[in-house]
Each structure stands twice: as C-alpha cells, then as structure tokens.
Amino acid sequence: MTVLKIAAILLIVTGAVINYGAGYIVKRLALSQRVTVKEAHEFTGEALEEYKRMKALSMVKLVGLFTLIPGVVLIFIAFK
C-alpha cells in the first residue's frame, strides 16, 4: 500500500506541476508555433497567434489533467 501512496502522490504532483507550468512549457518549447489551425483564414494575425497559444495551452493542461487523474484514483484505492 505504501508503494501505491507514493505513486499516487508522484502522479498528483507531476500533474499539478504540468498544469501550473503550462504557460512556461508552451513558451519554452514554442508549442504555439507547432499548432495547425484549419480556420486560419478567418482570423487576423494577432488573433491567430492568440488562438494558437490558447490551443497549445489547452493541450498541455489536458496532458496535466490526464496525469493527475490516475493519481487521484490511486489515492482512493490506497486508502480503501
């Protein structure tokens, strides 16, 4: 059970760090430049850049959430 608690805490902390550091991750890895937008012709230049940044930020936060959720489930299993 101790191993499950440690794994759960590590997953929760990792997911939280990814979520809180999403802005830094997007900026540091230039993820907004890698995002493709099918509706690019509908945006102005500045709006397109903001949309790409928000889309990249959302994807990083989603990865953080998918890292955090198994940790929460493990907490419930470990303390059962």
Residue frames as qw, qx, qy, qz and C-alpha x, y, z in Angstrom:
[[0.000, 0.883, 0.469, 0.000, 0.00, 0.00, 0.00],
 [0.331, -0.737, 0.095, 0.581, 2.88, 2.36, 0.66],
 [0.367, -0.048, 0.597, 0.712, 4.05, 1.98, -2.93],
 [0.123, 0.661, 0.658, 0.340, 0.58, 2.94, -4.17],
 [0.208, -0.903, -0.257, 0.274, 0.53, 6.03, -1.96],
 [0.377, -0.531, 0.327, 0.685, 3.95, 7.15, -3.19],
 [0.294, 0.213, 0.691, 0.625, 2.99, 6.55, -6.82],
 [0.013, 0.804, 0.585, 0.106, -0.27, 8.43, -6.32],
 [0.261, -0.850, -0.063, 0.454, 1.45, 11.42, -4.75],
 [0.381, -0.294, 0.503, 0.718, 4.05, 11.49, -7.53],
 [0.216, 0.452, 0.710, 0.495, 1.35, 11.42, -10.21],
 [0.094, -0.890, -0.439, 0.077, -0.64, 14.16, -8.50],
 [0.329, -0.733, 0.132, 0.580, 2.39, 16.39, -8.04],
 [0.363, -0.061, 0.617, 0.695, 3.53, 15.82, -11.63],
 [0.132, 0.638, 0.677, 0.341, 0.08, 16.60, -12.99],
 [0.184, -0.909, -0.278, 0.252, -0.18, 19.73, -10.86],
 [0.378, -0.538, 0.316, 0.684, 3.25, 20.95, -11.97],
 [0.295, 0.225, 0.682, 0.630, 2.31, 20.42, -15.62],
 [0.011, 0.798, 0.582, 0.156, -0.95, 22.32, -15.14],
 [0.263, -0.893, -0.110, 0.349, 0.54, 25.24, -13.25],
 [0.347, -0.526, 0.446, 0.635, 3.58, 25.42, -15.53],
 [0.616, 0.514, 0.575, 0.159, 1.63, 25.13, -18.77],
 [0.243, 0.965, 0.020, -0.097, 2.35, 28.71, -19.80],
 [0.264, -0.739, 0.571, 0.241, 6.07, 28.24, -19.29],
 [0.634, -0.003, 0.744, 0.211, 6.02, 24.89, -21.12],
 [0.550, 0.727, 0.406, 0.063, 4.22, 26.37, -24.12],
 [0.112, 0.969, -0.192, -0.108, 6.59, 29.33, -24.26],
 [0.418, -0.614, 0.639, 0.203, 9.78, 27.33, -23.68],
 [0.557, 0.045, 0.790, 0.255, 9.02, 24.60, -26.25],
 [0.210, 0.309, -0.336, -0.864, 7.37, 27.02, -28.73],
 [0.282, 0.267, 0.921, -0.016, 4.35, 24.76, -28.92],
 [0.369, 0.700, 0.332, -0.514, 2.09, 27.52, -30.22],
 [0.209, 0.608, -0.510, -0.571, 4.17, 27.62, -33.41],
 [0.040, -0.124, 0.970, 0.204, 3.54, 23.90, -33.99],
 [0.400, 0.416, 0.693, -0.432, -0.24, 24.12, -33.76],
 [0.059, 0.150, 0.666, 0.728, -2.15, 23.85, -37.02],
 [0.313, 0.437, 0.446, -0.716, -5.37, 25.78, -37.49],
 [0.354, 0.374, 0.773, 0.371, -7.78, 24.79, -40.24],
 [0.088, 0.886, 0.452, 0.062, -9.72, 28.05, -39.94],
 [0.505, -0.327, 0.013, 0.799, -6.64, 30.28, -40.19],
 [0.170, 0.348, 0.418, 0.822, -8.16, 32.42, -42.94],
 [0.309, -0.761, -0.508, -0.262, -10.91, 33.54, -40.56],
 [0.561, -0.695, -0.183, 0.411, -8.51, 35.18, -38.07],
 [0.214, 0.941, -0.218, 0.145, -6.43, 38.31, -38.17],
 [0.585, 0.453, -0.566, 0.363, -2.70, 37.94, -37.49],
 [0.109, -0.411, 0.607, -0.672, -2.80, 38.83, -33.80],
 [0.783, -0.138, 0.212, -0.567, -5.97, 36.84, -33.14],
 [0.893, 0.243, -0.373, -0.065, -4.48, 33.80, -34.88],
 [0.379, 0.415, -0.669, 0.486, -1.39, 33.88, -32.66],
 [0.398, -0.295, 0.509, -0.704, -3.54, 34.18, -29.52],
 [0.899, 0.033, -0.035, -0.435, -5.76, 31.30, -30.70],
 [0.771, 0.324, -0.530, 0.142, -2.72, 29.11, -31.36],
 [0.091, 0.407, -0.664, 0.621, -1.29, 29.95, -27.93],
 [0.621, -0.191, 0.364, -0.668, -4.58, 29.13, -26.20],
 [0.922, 0.156, -0.234, -0.265, -4.94, 25.89, -28.15],
 [0.589, 0.357, -0.639, 0.342, -1.40, 24.80, -27.19],
 [0.180, -0.354, 0.578, -0.713, -2.04, 25.82, -23.58],
 [0.808, -0.091, 0.116, -0.571, -5.23, 23.75, -23.52],
 [0.875, 0.223, -0.427, -0.035, -3.44, 20.69, -24.86],
 [0.339, 0.366, -0.682, 0.535, -0.69, 20.95, -22.22],
 [0.428, -0.257, 0.458, -0.736, -3.27, 21.38, -19.46],
 [0.900, 0.031, -0.137, -0.414, -5.13, 18.34, -20.78],
 [0.701, 0.278, -0.611, 0.238, -1.94, 16.27, -20.53],
 [0.001, -0.334, 0.621, -0.709, -1.54, 17.52, -16.96],
 [0.696, -0.145, 0.202, -0.673, -5.11, 16.52, -16.15],
 [0.922, 0.133, -0.313, -0.182, -4.61, 13.06, -17.65],
 [0.486, 0.318, -0.672, 0.460, -1.54, 12.71, -15.46],
 [0.224, -0.296, 0.498, -0.783, -3.30, 13.92, -12.32],
 [0.783, -0.131, -0.099, -0.600, -6.46, 11.78, -12.57],
 [0.822, 0.032, -0.565, 0.055, -4.73, 8.37, -12.18],
 [0.261, 0.236, -0.619, 0.702, -3.03, 9.72, -9.05],
 [0.480, -0.210, 0.244, -0.816, -6.38, 10.68, -7.56],
 [0.880, -0.038, -0.316, -0.353, -7.79, 7.25, -8.39],
 [0.657, 0.168, -0.646, 0.350, -4.77, 5.60, -6.79],
 [0.095, -0.293, 0.508, -0.804, -5.30, 7.65, -3.63],
 [0.739, -0.156, 0.057, -0.653, -8.83, 6.30, -3.36],
 [0.889, 0.090, -0.445, -0.059, -7.56, 2.75, -3.93],
 [0.461, 0.299, -0.632, 0.547, -4.66, 3.06, -1.47],
 [0.180, -0.204, 0.513, -0.814, -6.80, 4.44, 1.38],
 [0.713, -0.170, -0.388, -0.558, -9.65, 1.97, 0.88]]
